[in-house]
């Protein structure tokens, strides 16, 4: 009888420890999720009317929570690439679109644990020099979209350079290279992150835009994966970002870039209803077609010569 009681006591202690450990683990997960926004300055408010939109669902966070987790930078759209295959009588152009995230010294990337999605600024300079010396002509995202819409041609060897998310090093390192070689770069801006630590300020964005070398596209307000969200959240993300970009820069915004490459038919329909005429996915490839003008192809670039990417 005593042995049975002892065994029961041991079992109860084991169950208590297991349950406690489980709760601790769940707390760690919550903390990690919240920490993506921990580097942000809480005093920064980028909403036109209020920092906290009045969502009907409590599950929709009113606060930008990016800081992009490093393991998410390489996440591709979760669809078969055949979704972007040309259709009969399609109008297509062979235009490479190159994707960058951070441009900074490799030593800084290592120090900040940002090597994923980071290209050394010296190598970026070499890559842009390569484009210039090999006769490539950099264009805006809008020029590509309009050419597909209007069935017009583009300059030989046209190419689109994109930098996602709006990191501050786009101003510190990429912009001077653009000025050096007189090339056009396209910044995909998540407006709710503007002014936060490690991100661009509105003054920097406006300065680059005024130069004539920088074109802006919407990348949502909070770097939200709109392919997985409810219509109300998608609408807020794209509408707020568009209004802020237009207000602060004066550029009409009608081109969209999907955070994490996440899109869906529902998200595309909402974008079209809001006047967007083109969008960029993370599906690799150089062939751009009118039939998938809302999910155009892009190729991610790393620290290798551009010749390694078929250029």
N, C-alpha and C positions, 0 to 999 in steps of 0.2 A: 504493500500500500504506500509506504514511504517512497519507494523507488518511483512509483507512478506519479506521485506528487512532485518529486524532483524533476522528472522528465517533463511534466506539464509546465513547471516553472521555467525550465530552460527554454521550452517552446515559446512561451509567452514573451520572454526576454528577447529571443531571436526575432519574433514578429515585430516587437516594438522597435528594435534597432533597424530592421529592414524598412519599416514605415518612416522612421525618422530620416534615414539616408535618402529615401525616395523624395521626401519633401525638400531636403537640402538640394538635391540635384535639380528639382524643378525650379527652385529659387535661383540656381545658377543660370539656368536657361533663360529665365525672365530677365535676369540682370544683364546677360550678354545681349539680349535683344534690345533692351533699353540703352545699352552702352553705345550703340551705333550713333546715337545723337548726343552723346555726352560731351563731345568736343565742340559743340555749337555754343554760340553766345546767346543766352536766353533773352538778352535785351534786344536782339535783332528781330525786327518784325517786318516781313516783306509783303504781307497781304495788303491789298489796296484799301480795305475797309477795316479789317480786324485780323488779329493774329490767330483767332480761334473761330473758324467758320462754324455755322450752326448746322451740323449734320444731324439727320434723324436717327442714324445708327450709332450707337456707342462704340461699335467695333471699328469705326473709321477714325484714325488718328488725325487730329487737327494740326499736328506739329511735324515738320520735316524730320525724318529719322535716318537720313542716309549715313554719311561717312563711309560709303560703300564697303561692305565686307570684302576683303581681298579675294575670298574664294568665289565671289559672285561676279567678278569682273569678266571672267572668261565664260560665263554661262551663256549658252546660245539659245535661240528660240526653240521651243520644244515642239517643232512641227517637222514634217517631212520636207526636205528641200524641194521636192517636186511641186510643192504648192506654188513655187515661183518659176515654173516652166513656161516658156512662151506658148501662146495659143495661135491658132490659124489667123493669118493676116495681121499679126501683132506688129507693132512698131517698136523696134529695139535698137539700142546703141551700145557699143562696146566701150564703156566708160568705167575705169577703176575708181573705187571710192575707198580711200585708206582711213582706217580707224586708229586713233591714238587716245590715250586717257591722260596720263601724266607725262610731261617732258621735263626732266630735271637731271642733275648729276647722279650717276649711279651710286656714288658714296652717300648722297642724301637719301636716295631710295632705300638703301640698305639700312641706314641709321633709323629711318622712319618705318621700316618694315613695309615698304611700298613697292617692292620689286615687281610684283604682279601688276601688269598693265602699265609699267613705267618704261620709257625709252630715254636713254642718256641724251642730254642736250647736245653734246658734241656729235653723237651719231645722228641725231635729228638734223643737225646742220649739214652733215655729209649727205644725208638722204635728200634734203631739199636742193643741195648743190647738184646732185645727180639728176634730179628732175629737170632743173634748169639747163644743164649742159646737154641733156639728151632730148631737148625740144618739147618737153611736156608743157601743157598750158593749163594752169590751175583755174578752176571756175567755181562759182557758188553752187550750193545745193539747189537753189531756185532755178538757175540756168539749166541744170540737168532736167529738173522736173518739167519746166516749160518746153524744153526741146522735145520731150516725150509726148507731152500733151498736144503740142502744135505740129508734130511730125516734121521738125526742122533739124538740120544738121548742126554739129558743133565743130569747133576748130580741131584739126588733127591732133591726136595725142592729148585730148582734154582729160583732166583728172580732178577729182574732188578730195580735198584734205579735210578731215573732220577730227575735232578734239572733243571728247565727251565730258559732261558733268560740270565743267566750269571751275576747274582747279586754278589756284592762284599762279601756279607755275606756267600756265598758258601765257600769262602776261610777262612774267619774269624771264622765261626762256624761249618759248615758241614764237611769241610776237616779234622779238628782235630779229629772229631768223627770217620771219616773213618779210620784215622790212629790208633786211639785207639782200634778199633775192627777189623782192617785189612780187611775192606770191600771195595768193588768196587762201585763207584758212577759214573753216566753218566751225563755230563754237556751238555745241549742243548744251544749252543752259538749263539747269534745274533751278528755277528762280528762288525757291524757298531757302536755298543754301547760300545764296549770294550774301556776302558780308560776314559769313561765318569763318572760323579758323580754317586756314588752308584753302579757302575758296576765294574767287574773284570778288572785288567790290563793284558797285554800280559805276563808280568813277572810272575804274579800269576798263570795264566793258564798254562804256561810252567812248573813252579815248580810242580804243581799238576800232570800234565801229566807225568813228569819224574818219579814221585813216583811209577808208575805202578798201582795206585789205582783209576785213573781217565781216563775215555774214553770220547771222544768228538763226538758230532753229530752236523750237521748244523741245525741252526734254522733261516735261511735267514740272510741277511745283516742288515735289518732295522726292524726286527720283523714284516714282511709284510704278510698279509693274502693272500697267493698265490692262494687260491681257487677262488678269485674274481677278479684277475688281468689279464691284457693283456699279451700275450706270451713274448713280449720284456721285460717287467718289471719282470716277473717270472724268465726269463733266467738270467737277471742281478743279481737278488737277490741271486739265488742259486749258480751261477758261482762265483760271487765275494766272497761270504762267504766261499765257498769251497777253493778257492785259498788262501785266507787269513789264514784260519785254517791250511792248509797244509804248507804254508810258515813259519808261526810263531811257529808251534809245531812239524812238521815233521810227523804227523799222517795222513795216507791216509783217506780221508773223503768220505764215500759212504753210510752213514745212515742219514736220514733226519727226523726232527721233525717239524710238522706243527704249526706255530704260530696261536693261538686261535682255533686250531683244524680245520682250514679251508683248505679244499682240493677239488679238482674236477678232473674229468677224464683228462682234458687238462693239469692240473698241474702235475698229476701223469705221464703222457706221457712225459712231458718235463724232469721230474726228471729221468726217465728211460733212456731217450736219453742222459742224462749227466752222466750216469754210476751209478746212485744210485740203490742199491739193496734192500733197505728196508726203511720203514717209520713208524712213530708213530703218531697216532691220539689222540683225547681225548675221544674216545668212550670207555665207561667202560666195563670191563670184564677181565677174566683171560685166556680165551681160545685164543691161537694164532695159526693162520692157514696160510699155504703157499698161499692159494687162495687170501688172503688179506694182503700179506706181506708188501704192501706199505701203509697200514692203520692199523697197529697193535693196540691192545687195551691197555689202561692205566687207572689206578684208582687213582684219586686225594686223597691225604692224608691230614688230618687236625690234630688238637690237641687232638686226642683220642688214646687210646691204639690200637696197630695194630690188636689185637684180635677182635676189633670192625669192622675191614675190612675183616673179614673172614680168617685171617692168624693164 
